Amino acid sequence: MSEVYQKYFGSGDVYSGKARMMRDIKEHKLTGADLSSLIDDLESNSMLTGKPFTPKPKGAWDEDYLDWLSNGHISDYFSRSYLEHYGEVASHLTRKKNRLNLLIVFGAAVAAAFIILLIWFAAHRASGAAQADIPPIHSELRREDVLRAPQTEPQQPGDTLHGVQDLCVGEAQPDTPLNI
């Protein structure tokens, strides 16, 4: 007998072992290879004495159906097909619940980010409106003001310094607004 079989039925109390096994399948603690090994051991010990089981279609699986299946150890359905189906339903509902939880967390994160952006935009607009009340110091910069900028000579031999006039392209027209 396998270790899994010993865990549930090693004490000799078959009813208690079945109850713990059914609970662990429902809670998705007993799955896959361990469940298959346990079913094989139960079958070899002639403990699977249930009548043929007809499962519901996958679209009808829900928590109520899982609860109904979990009582199979005290009914006439305690068979290989029943236990395999019970494990499949428990796994399906666990995955479904995990996906739903992930979707809820993702939705909450998106909603929180949206709220933070709304608050930031509201605060940004409020500070922009307060700055709009301050009169501009100089609303227009003229090209001649830029051209009259003081020139500085290089401080040491080898230094180069380009004045503002070197940066201007074309002819400067005095009293013409400079669009920056």
C-alpha positions as CSV (number, residue, x, y, z in Angstrom):
1,M,0.0,0.0,0.0
2,S,1.1,3.5,-0.8
3,E,2.0,6.2,1.7
4,V,-1.2,8.1,0.7
5,Y,-3.3,5.0,1.5
6,Q,-1.5,4.7,4.9
7,K,-2.2,8.4,5.6
8,Y,-6.0,7.9,5.3
9,F,-6.6,4.3,6.1
10,G,-3.5,3.2,8.1
11,S,-5.4,3.5,11.5
12,G,-8.0,0.9,10.4
13,D,-10.9,3.4,10.7
14,V,-12.4,3.2,7.2
15,Y,-15.2,5.7,7.8
16,S,-12.9,8.4,9.3
17,G,-10.3,7.8,6.5
18,K,-13.0,8.2,3.8
19,A,-14.2,11.4,5.4
20,R,-10.7,12.9,5.6
21,M,-10.0,11.8,2.0
22,M,-13.2,13.4,0.7
23,R,-12.4,16.7,2.6
24,D,-8.8,16.8,1.2
25,I,-10.1,16.2,-2.3
26,K,-12.6,19.0,-1.9
27,E,-10.0,21.4,-0.5
28,H,-7.7,20.4,-3.4
29,K,-5.1,18.9,-1.1
30,L,-5.3,15.5,-2.6
31,T,-4.9,15.7,-6.4
32,G,-3.2,14.2,-9.4
33,A,-0.9,11.2,-9.0
34,D,-1.6,10.9,-5.2
35,L,-5.3,10.7,-5.9
36,S,-4.8,8.1,-8.7
37,S,-2.6,6.0,-6.4
38,L,-5.1,6.1,-3.6
39,I,-7.9,5.1,-5.9
40,D,-5.8,2.2,-7.2
41,D,-5.2,1.1,-3.6
42,L,-8.8,1.4,-2.6
43,E,-9.8,-0.7,-5.7
44,S,-7.2,-3.4,-4.9
45,N,-8.6,-3.6,-1.3
46,S,-12.2,-3.9,-2.7
47,M,-13.2,-0.7,-0.9
48,L,-14.8,0.8,-4.0
49,T,-18.1,-0.8,-3.9
50,G,-20.3,1.9,-5.4
51,K,-22.8,1.6,-8.2
52,P,-22.1,3.3,-11.6
53,F,-22.0,7.1,-11.4
54,T,-23.4,9.5,-14.0
55,P,-21.7,12.9,-13.7
56,K,-23.3,16.3,-14.5
57,P,-21.9,18.1,-17.5
58,K,-19.1,20.5,-16.9
59,G,-21.3,23.6,-17.3
60,A,-23.3,22.6,-14.3
61,W,-20.4,22.3,-11.9
62,D,-20.7,24.7,-8.9
63,E,-20.1,24.7,-5.2
64,D,-23.4,23.1,-4.5
65,Y,-22.6,20.2,-6.8
66,L,-19.2,19.9,-5.1
67,D,-20.9,19.7,-1.7
68,W,-23.2,17.0,-3.0
69,L,-20.3,15.0,-4.4
70,S,-18.4,15.4,-1.1
71,N,-21.1,13.3,0.6
72,G,-20.5,10.4,-1.8
73,H,-18.5,8.4,0.8
74,I,-21.7,7.7,2.7
75,S,-23.8,7.0,-0.4
76,D,-23.9,4.2,-2.9
77,Y,-21.6,6.1,-5.4
78,F,-18.2,5.4,-3.9
79,S,-16.6,4.1,-7.1
80,R,-13.5,4.8,-9.3
81,S,-15.5,6.9,-11.7
82,Y,-17.1,8.8,-8.9
83,L,-13.8,9.6,-7.1
84,E,-12.1,10.6,-10.4
85,H,-15.0,12.9,-11.2
86,Y,-15.0,14.4,-7.7
87,G,-11.3,15.2,-8.0
88,E,-11.8,16.8,-11.4
89,V,-14.7,19.0,-10.2
90,A,-12.7,20.1,-7.1
91,S,-9.7,21.0,-9.3
92,H,-11.9,22.9,-11.8
93,L,-13.7,24.9,-9.2
94,T,-10.4,25.8,-7.4
95,R,-8.9,27.0,-10.7
96,K,-12.0,29.0,-11.4
97,K,-12.0,30.6,-8.0
98,N,-8.3,31.5,-8.4
99,R,-8.9,33.1,-11.7
100,L,-11.8,35.1,-10.2
101,N,-9.6,36.3,-7.4
102,L,-6.9,37.3,-9.8
103,L,-9.4,39.2,-11.9
104,I,-10.7,41.0,-8.8
105,V,-7.2,42.1,-7.7
106,F,-6.4,43.3,-11.3
107,G,-9.6,45.3,-11.4
108,A,-8.9,46.9,-8.1
109,A,-5.4,47.8,-9.2
110,V,-6.7,49.4,-12.4
111,A,-9.4,51.3,-10.4
112,A,-6.9,52.6,-7.9
113,A,-4.6,53.8,-10.7
114,F,-7.5,55.5,-12.4
115,I,-8.4,57.3,-9.1
116,I,-4.8,58.3,-8.5
117,L,-4.6,59.8,-12.0
118,L,-7.9,61.7,-11.5
119,I,-6.6,63.2,-8.2
120,W,-3.3,64.1,-9.9
121,F,-5.0,65.8,-12.8
122,A,-7.4,67.7,-10.5
123,A,-4.5,68.9,-8.3
124,H,-2.5,69.8,-11.5
125,R,-5.4,71.8,-12.9
126,A,-5.9,73.6,-9.6
127,S,-2.2,74.6,-9.3
128,G,-2.3,75.7,-13.0
129,A,-5.4,77.9,-12.3
130,A,-3.6,79.5,-9.3
131,Q,-0.6,80.3,-11.5
132,A,-2.8,81.8,-14.2
133,D,-3.8,84.6,-11.7
134,I,-0.2,85.8,-11.5
135,P,0.4,88.5,-14.2
136,P,3.2,87.7,-16.6
137,I,6.4,89.6,-16.1
138,H,7.2,89.9,-19.7
139,S,4.8,88.4,-22.2
140,E,6.8,89.0,-25.4
141,L,10.5,88.6,-26.0
142,R,11.7,90.6,-28.9
143,R,14.5,89.6,-31.3
144,E,16.5,92.8,-30.7
145,D,16.6,92.0,-26.9
146,V,18.2,88.7,-27.7
147,L,20.7,90.3,-30.2
148,R,21.8,92.9,-27.7
149,A,22.7,90.3,-25.1
150,P,26.1,91.0,-23.7
151,Q,29.0,89.1,-25.2
152,T,31.7,87.7,-22.9
153,E,35.3,87.1,-24.0
154,P,37.0,83.8,-23.4
155,Q,38.6,83.7,-20.0
156,Q,41.7,81.7,-20.8
157,P,43.6,81.0,-24.0
158,G,42.0,78.1,-25.9
159,D,38.5,78.6,-24.5
160,T,35.9,79.3,-27.1
161,L,32.6,81.1,-26.4
162,H,29.9,81.6,-28.9
163,G,27.7,84.6,-28.3
164,V,24.0,84.7,-28.9
165,Q,24.5,86.3,-32.3
166,D,26.3,83.2,-33.4
167,L,23.2,81.2,-32.6
168,C,20.9,83.3,-34.7
169,V,20.3,82.3,-38.3
170,G,19.5,84.9,-40.9
171,E,19.0,88.6,-40.5
172,A,17.6,90.0,-37.4
173,Q,14.7,92.4,-37.6
174,P,14.5,94.8,-34.7
175,D,11.1,95.2,-33.0
176,T,9.9,91.8,-34.3
177,P,8.5,89.5,-31.7
178,L,10.5,86.3,-31.2
179,N,8.3,83.2,-31.0
180,I,9.8,80.8,-28.6
